[in-house]
Amino acid sequence: MTRLLEILVAFAIVFVMAVLLAIALPSHRHIERSVEVSSPVRQVYDVINGFRTYPSWNALRAYDPKVQLNFEGQVMGAGSKLSWTSADQRIGNGSLTVAADPAPQQDKQVTWTLQNNWRGEDKHFTIDIDPSANGKTAKITMGYDVDYGWDLVARYSGLYLEGDPATQIMYQLTALQSMIATFPNVDYKDQTIALQDETAKPILFTSTTAKRTLDDVSDATEKAMALLQAAIKKDKLTAAGPRITITTNWGDENYDFDIALPVDRADAQVSDPVKAGQSYGGKALVASFTGSPAQLPLMRLVLKAYAYTHGYVFDESSEGNGRFYDELTSVPGTADDAQSFSVFLPIQSQ
């Protein structure tokens, strides 16, 4: 009987010590990890201010390749939400939501609230973007915070934040770093870019190629325009819009492209090298600018980077109706360095 009492007293002492230790443990825990990138700050911010690119850099699929990801709420900004379901108990079911409080800070910080099977309350990730003094690199820091309150067992779990939470944070930051490195390294923060619906219309077009110089591209364009205008005149058509240049391949030495003109009828009877067809119809990203045609390749990269960071899917095959195209919106005779263009990237989905 004495031995039993000794055992019970020992257990009681251990229990009391465990409770006292739990009370002494902090009720709030924080960990963070960082990586450095050489991408523009706006690109990083656009990626983390929503979840459309998250399937490409999340840690969940490292645990369960079959995890189901679902987008909810708005596409970007406060209220944007991603939920997941998994049969793997290591990640279970849960969700991430871009927080409204604190609200996203442009190019600086985004907070994600977390609902999952980890212990604790008010679980959230805070992602900070800190550009270097020279502006060429930026540090991305992802922190995880959790409150345990008076859940004493949960306080003990806080001793293991260097486990799954830290592992997932580092995995995601490394994957984010690798993904962003594949995007065109262009800063589009001062460029207005819109998503709009384009209506297909009948066109005449011809394919051409030129060396990658302004003079050669201009000469090839003028010859293509002469062919189109002759076909329009012969078939008694009327030009119904500005000149369209459709990019097939911007190569190391040569530029392959189509020149097109919208026309008023779809029943044109033409012969090679002029063809009749339809312009692109559907959603497209569009940016406008005024300057030299030499800026057009840069504007295409701007749209491409914007599409990547916002999770837009587009045709990268340089074939068919999903190619980059631009419309000359300035009047004939405008000086080369003051021409106006609208540049389009057809979008398949988001």
Residue pairs with C-beta under 8 A, 6 or more apart in sequence:
19 152
22 152
22 153
22 155
22 156
23 152
25 155
25 156
25 158
25 159
26 155
26 158
27 147
27 148
27 149
27 150
27 155
28 145
28 146
28 147
28 148
29 120
29 145
29 146
29 148
29 158
29 161
30 143
30 144
30 145
31 143
31 144
31 161
31 162
31 165
31 166
31 169
32 141
32 142
32 143
32 144
32 169
33 141
33 142
33 166
33 169
33 170
33 173
34 139
34 140
34 141
34 142
34 173
35 139
35 140
35 173
35 174
35 176
35 177
36 137
36 138
36 139
36 140
36 177
37 44
37 137
37 138
37 140
37 176
37 177
37 180
37 181
38 136
38 137
38 138
38 181
38 185
39 138
39 180
39 181
39 183
39 185
40 185
40 186
40 187
40 188
40 189
41 107
41 129
41 131
41 138
41 189
42 107
42 187
42 188
42 189
43 180
43 183
43 187
43 188
43 305
43 309
44 129
44 138
44 140
44 180
45 104
45 106
45 107
45 108
45 110
45 129
46 76
46 306
46 309
46 310
47 53
47 176
47 179
47 180
47 309
48 110
48 127
48 129
48 176
49 76
49 77
49 80
49 98
49 104
49 110
50 75
50 76
50 77
50 80
50 98
50 310
50 311
51 71
51 80
51 81
51 82
51 96
51 98
52 71
52 75
52 76
52 310
52 311
52 312
52 350
53 179
53 308
53 309
53 310
53 311
54 69
54 82
54 96
55 61
55 69
56 175
56 179
57 172
57 175
57 176
57 178
57 179
58 69
58 172
58 175
59 167
59 168
59 169
59 171
59 172
59 175
60 67
60 69
60 84
60 86
60 91
61 67
62 171
63 86
63 88
63 90
63 91
64 86
64 87
64 88
64 90
64 91
66 86
66 87
67 84
67 85
67 86
67 88
67 91
68 84
68 85
68 86
69 82
69 83
69 84
70 82
70 83
70 84
70 85
71 81
71 82
72 81
72 82
72 83
72 95
73 79
73 80
73 81
73 97
74 80
75 310
75 311
75 350
76 98
76 310
77 98
77 104
78 98
78 99
78 100
78 103
78 104
79 97
79 98
79 100
80 97
80 98
81 95
81 96
81 97
81 98
82 95
82 96
82 97
83 93
83 94
83 95
83 96
84 91
84 93
84 94
84 95
85 93
86 92
86 93
89 117
90 164
91 116
91 117
92 116
92 117
93 116
93 117
94 114
94 115
94 116
94 117
95 114
95 115
95 116
96 112
96 113
96 114
96 115
96 125
97 112
97 113
97 115
98 104
98 110
98 111
98 112
99 110
99 111
99 112
99 113
99 124
102 109
102 111
104 110
104 111
107 129
107 189
108 128
108 129
109 126
109 127
109 128
109 129
110 126
110 127
111 124
111 125
111 126
111 127
112 124
112 125
112 126
112 127
113 123
113 124
114 123
114 124
114 125
115 123
116 123
118 146
118 157
118 164
118 165
119 146
119 148
119 151
119 153
119 154
119 157
120 146
120 147
120 148
120 151
120 154
120 157
120 158
121 146
121 147
121 148
121 149
122 145
122 146
122 147
123 144
123 145
123 146
124 144
124 145
125 142
125 143
125 144
125 169
126 142
126 143
126 145
127 140
127 141
127 142
127 143
128 140
128 141
128 143
129 138
129 139
129 140
130 138
130 139
130 140
130 141
131 137
131 138
132 138
132 139
140 173
140 176
140 177
142 169
142 172
142 173
144 161
144 165
144 166
144 169
146 158
146 161
148 154
148 155
148 157
148 158
182 308
183 304
183 305
183 308
183 309
184 301
184 302
184 304
184 305
184 308
185 305
186 298
186 301
186 302
186 305
188 302
188 305
188 306
191 287
191 289
191 302
192 287
192 288
193 285
193 286
193 287
193 302
193 303
193 306
194 285
194 286
194 287
195 283
195 284
195 285
195 286
195 347
196 283
196 284
196 286
197 282
197 283
197 284
198 279
198 280
198 281
198 282
198 283
198 284
198 344
198 346
199 281
200 278
200 279
200 280
200 281
200 282
201 240
201 241
201 262
201 278
201 279
201 281
202 240
202 262
202 263
202 264
202 265
202 266
202 268
202 276
202 277
202 278
202 279
203 244
203 260
203 261
203 262
203 263
203 276
203 277
203 278
203 279
204 228
204 231
204 232
204 237
204 260
204 261
204 263
204 268
204 270
204 274
204 275
204 276
204 277
205 228
205 244
205 246
205 258
205 259
205 260
205 261
205 274
205 275
205 277
206 224
206 227
206 228
206 258
206 259
206 273
206 274
206 275
207 248
207 256
207 257
207 258
207 273
208 220
208 221
208 223
208 224
208 256
208 257
208 258
208 259
209 220
209 254
209 255
209 256
209 257
210 216
210 217
210 219
210 220
210 221
210 254
210 255
210 257
211 217
211 253
211 254
211 255
212 250
212 251
212 252
212 253
212 254
212 255
214 292
214 293
214 294
214 336
217 255
217 293
218 293
221 243
221 245
221 259
224 259
225 243
225 259
225 261
227 273
227 274
228 259
228 260
228 261
228 274
229 239
229 261
231 237
231 268
231 270
231 274
232 238
232 239
232 261
232 263
235 268
235 269
235 270
237 263
237 264
237 265
237 268
238 263
238 264
239 261
239 262
239 263
239 264
240 262
240 263
240 264
241 261
241 262
241 327
242 262
242 327
242 328
242 329
243 259
243 260
243 261
243 327
243 328
244 258
244 259
244 260
244 261
244 262
244 279
244 325
244 326
244 327
245 257
245 258
245 259
245 260
245 296
245 325
245 326
245 328
246 257
246 258
246 259
246 260
246 323
246 324
246 325
247 255
247 256
247 257
247 300
247 318
247 323
247 324
247 325
247 326
248 256
248 257
248 258
248 318
248 319
248 323
249 255
249 256
249 318
250 297
250 300
260 277
260 279
260 325
262 279
266 276
266 278
268 276
270 276
278 321
279 325
280 321
280 322
280 325
280 344
280 346
282 346
282 347
283 346
283 347
284 344
284 345
284 346
284 347
285 303
285 306
285 307
285 312
285 344
285 345
285 347
286 342
286 343
286 344
286 345
287 299
287 302
287 303
287 342
287 343
288 329
288 340
288 341
288 342
288 343
289 295
289 299
289 340
289 341
289 343
290 330
290 338
290 339
290 340
290 341
291 337
291 338
291 339
292 336
292 337
292 339
293 336
293 339
293 341
296 326
296 341
296 343
299 326
299 341
299 343
300 324
300 343
300 345
303 324
303 343
303 344
303 345
304 314
304 345
306 312
307 313
307 314
307 345
307 347
310 350
311 350
312 347
312 348
312 349
312 350
313 347
313 348
313 349
313 350
314 322
314 345
314 346
314 347
314 348
315 322
315 323
315 346
315 348
321 346
322 346
322 348
323 346
324 343
324 344
324 345
325 343
325 344
325 346
326 341
326 342
326 343
326 344
327 341
327 342
327 344
328 339
328 340
328 341
329 340
329 341
329 342
330 338
330 339
330 340
330 341
334 340
